[in-house]
Amino acid sequence: MEYVSVGLRVVVAVVFCVSAASKLRGVSAFREFRAAVAQLAPPLKGVRGPVAVVVIAAEVVAAVLMLLAPLAGFVLAFVLLAAFTAGLAGVLRRGVSASCRCFGGGAAPVRGRHVWRNAVLLVVAGAGVAVPAGGVLAAPGVMVAVAAGAVAAVLVVRWDDLAEVLVPGPASARVSARSSGKGE
């Protein structure tokens, strides 16, 4: 079970590192995320700047805790993901068009698939709390766990792209129809 814990830690650490880095890759990326905070959590509109900074800092802390104090990292990740999921679900419930900006640059509107992605991450964080960490680990097992966790993290980070390929939305259907000669 210790190897499972290693894999789960890698998933959470990579996802939160990529998320934080994408929001900090430039001034415009941070501005877009700050604007998204106001859309995702309207009551926080007046303090969206400080909230954006706290969210990014918490993502970094959660990632670092995966190395230093995994249980605390998983608990923090779970709390963050629960808040993020509530924000996404609120957008869907209100029926407004808002961008998630979860991984920085994507301007795609919030969809149910974003809630599902976060639900998967909530399960990962919850499993991390439940699965014991520590013990003596063999290098080959650790390498497999790290590789599996990294692959899972990439799938989560690229969730929108995968969803668009597997279940194309309206825009993809139009592009597909046009390229096949059946469109407008």
N, C-alpha and C positions, 0 to 999 in steps of 0.2 A: 504493500500500500504506500510505502514511502516514495516509490517511483511515480505513482499516480500523483502524489502531492507535488513532486518536482514538476511534472508536466502541467499541472494546474497553475502552479506558480509562474511558469514561463508564459502561459496564455495570458494571465492577468497582467504581468509585468510588461509584456510586449504591447498588448492592446492599449494599456494606459500610457506607455511611453510614446507610442505612435500618435495617440490622441493628443497628448500635451504638445508634442513637437509640431504637429500639424497646425495647431492653433498659434504657435509661436514662430512660425517660419517667416513671418513678415508682419509689418504693421497692418496691412490690409487683411491678412488672415485673422489677426487678433480683433480688428474692428468688426469683421463679419461675425466672428463668434460672439462678441459682445452684443451685437444687434440680435443674434439668434437667442441669446439669454432672455431678452425682452419679449420675444415671440413665444418662447417655450414656457416662460414663467412670468406672465404679465404683472403679478404683484411685486416682482423684483425689478420692474422697468426702471425705477428711479435710482437703483443701486446696481445696475447691470455691469458697470465697470469693475467695481470691487468683487462682485459675485463671479465674474469671469476670471479674475485673478485667483480667487479662492478655489474655484473649480480646477483650474490648471495646476495650482500648487497641490491640491489634494490628489490629483491624478499622479503627479510625480511622486508624492509621498507614498501612495499605495504601491507604486511600482518598486520603489526602494525598499519598502517594508517586506516585499516578497523575498528579498535576500536576507534582511536583518531580523525580522519578526513576522514570519508568515501568517500566523493566526491574526495578528493585528492588521496586517495587510489585507487579508481576506475579509475581515469584518468591515474595514474602511471601504474596500471595493464594493461589498454588498450594499452598504449604505448609499454610496455614490450611485451605483447602478439602480437602486430602488428609486432614488430621487430623479435620475435621468429618465427612467421608464415612466414615472408619474408625469413628468413634463411632456414626454412624447404622447402618452395616452391622452393628456389634457388637450393637446393640439388637435388630435383626431376627434375627440369628443366635442370640442368647440366648432369643428368643421372649418378651421382657418387654414390658410396656406402658409406654412412656415418651413424654413430650412433647418435641418438638424445641426449641421456644422460639427457633427460628432467627431469627425476626423478631418476637420479643417475646411478644405476647399470645396467639398461637395455642396452644390446649391440645390440638390434634389429636394422636393418637398417631403415632409414627414409622411411616412406610409406605415401601414401595419407591419411591414417587414422590419422596420426599425425597432418596433416594440418586441417582435419575436427575437431579433438579434440580442436585445438587452435581456430578454427572458433566458436565453441560452447562457449569457454571461452571468446572470443571477444564479443559475444552476451551478455554473463553474465555481463561482465565489462561495456559494453555500456548500458545495462538495469540498472545497478547500478548507472550510471551517471544520467539517466532519471528519476528513481524512487526516490521520496522524502524520506529522512531519518528524523528521529526525531519523536516528538510527544509522547504522553503517551501510553505506551504499557502494556498490561496485561501479567502477567507471563505465563499463559497457552499458549497464542499465541506465545510468544517469544520461549518457549520450542519447540513448533511444528516447528517454523521457523528454529531454530537452528538444530533440528533433520533432517529436510528436507534438509537443506544446507549441513549438514555433510554427509548424504547419497549421495547427488549429488556429493560432493567433492570426496568421495571414488570411485564413478563410474568413475570420470574423471581420478583420479590417477591410477586406475586399467584398464584404457581404452584399453591398449594393450592386456591384458589378456582377457577382454571381447570380443574384436574384434577377437582374435585368436579362442575363443570358438564358436562365432557366425559365423565367416567367416574364416575358417582355411586357412592358407597359405600353400605353397608347402611342408614345413617341416612337418607340422601337418598332411597333407594328407598322407605322406610317413609313419609316425609313425602309423597313424590310419590303413593304409593298411597292414602294417607289423603285427600289433597286431590282425588283423582279419584274417590273413593267406593268404591274397590276394596280398601281396607285393612281392618284388623282390625275 
